[in-house]
Each structure stands twice: as C-alpha cells, then as structure tokens.
Amino acid sequence: MHKLLQDMARNIVRKDSKDPAEHSRVWRHDECKTLLRNGNGSKKIEGLVLKMRDDTQGMGPKEAFKTSSLIKMKNLKFLHLRNVKLTRTYKNFPDLRWLKWERCFLKKVPAGLLTNCLVALHMKLGDLEEFNPPMVLNSLKFLDLSRSYKLVSICNLHRLPKLEELGLNYCTSLSHVCKTIGYLKNLSLLSLAGCTRLWKDLSNQKCVNQLERLKALCICGGTPQQPLFALPQSLSTLILSHSSIEILPHYADLKMLQSLSLNCCPKLKSLYAMD
C-alpha cells in the first residue's frame, strides 16, 4: 500500500477512539506493549504489530508477554511479531488468518498457536528446531521458514494439503524433509536456497522429484556438485544460481521449462541444450 494511503487509513482508525483497545488495528510500539503488558486486549482488535529490538542491540533479555492478552482479542486476524517472547498456554488462541513471527523463540510449534483458519505463516530467523504441524491446516497456502538456522527437520507435511508456496531459504541445518511432501498436490513454489545439508541424503532428492505439479524450484547455493538429481517434469522456472555444478545435466524431460537461472556458477564448464 502506498504510504499516503496507509497514513490516511491509520488516521481513520485512530479517530474512532483514544483507547487503543477500541481500535481495529494497533501498530504503535508503545500502545502494543501497553496492551500486551496490562492484558487490555479486546474483541475489536483485528490486527496487531509489535516489533521489539534485537538482543544484539544492547537491549538486554527479551521482555516476555502473556498469551492471555492476545487470547482476549477474539477477532484478531493479523498478527505481526518480531523478537517477541510469549509465555503460558496457547489454548483458545485467536483464529488467525495471517501470522508473521520473526525471531520467534519457540523450538517447536505448540498446539493451539496454529488454527484451521490460517492462510499464511511466516517464521523467519527463529529458533525452530523442528517444524511439525500439530494438526491438519486445511487453509494454509503460504509457509516461510527461511533463515531458521537451527531447523533440522520438517515433518508431517501431509497436514498442509492446500500448501502452494514453501520457503526454506538458508535453513543451513536442515537435513530431513518428510516424504509426505509428495502429498502436496498444490505446491507450485519450493525455495531451498542454501540448504547445503539437505542433499547429502538421497531420500530428500527423491522427495523433491515427487512434486508432480511444482512450477518453480530454487536450489541455488545448495545443490550437490555432480550429478544433479532428477527434477519434476512440471517445472517452468529453475534457479541454480551460486551453485558448484560443473556440467548441467541433459534435462530432456523438462518440456515445460521457460526460465533457467545460472548466475554466479564459477565452476560451470558445459551447458547442455534442453530439448
């Protein structure tokens, strides 16, 4: 949204009431902190944004907020947190449509945080060690766990039957992708840039090849040297930039391929034509 329109919309929201708990959207840092600290959540709040400074900036330990403050926001649909720590139970957590939680402290996804209404989940730069959906999420279409440097495995992906885009860029510790990724019939974009450990296990290569409807695949910076594994025939976009491949395999089966990126591949010696 253009900033001018954004400012106009925010002014309209703030004119409704002087009490932030009576606003439909709350984005001002001081107001968000006060609401969460004092437990002043209300049913009128539909969107909330709270971005705390990083610990590395000399702010000391993260300030913790109780989940009970958010649980009171029964109509909360959009939640954007950064470097925020939540404590206590996630039971009866709001039915979010969109959740962006950057630098999340959680090591695993707790039951109750994700609901069947969730459409988009972004948890970049967090402490996740395992991603295992605690329930079937029939509405989830977008999942981004990029730069989750501690993430080792993703499991039970069959619980995300409608998933369309999966971002795992630079999850450098990732070594296991559940074979149920093959059940994701709607998955059209898969980004695995920089996932260097992933390709040491041949079973992970087979999992990618099972994605019969995949349109775009990014494996730049993390591909094995030789040979490059078989890829889904449905691909229209393939990004292999910043990889160490020396010879591009003859992908005669990629009849749908329209775009191929090989930027910054210093070891590339031979390029085969794709019939």
Buried (B, 14 or more C-beta within 10 A) or exposed (E): EEEEEEEEEBEEBBEEEEEBBBBEBBBBEEBBBBBBEEEBBBEBBBBBBBBBEEEEEEEEEBEEBBBBBBBBBBEBBBBBBBBBBBEEBBEEBBBBBBBBBBBBBBEEBBEBBBBEBBBBBBBBBBBBBBBBBBEEBEBBBBBBBBBBEBBBBBBBBBBBBBBBBBBBBBBBBBBBBBBBBBBBEEBBBBBBBBBBBBBEEEEBBBBBBBBEEBBBBBBBBBBBEEEBBEBBBBBBBBBBBBBBBEBBBEBEBBEEBEEBBBEEBEEBEEEEEBE
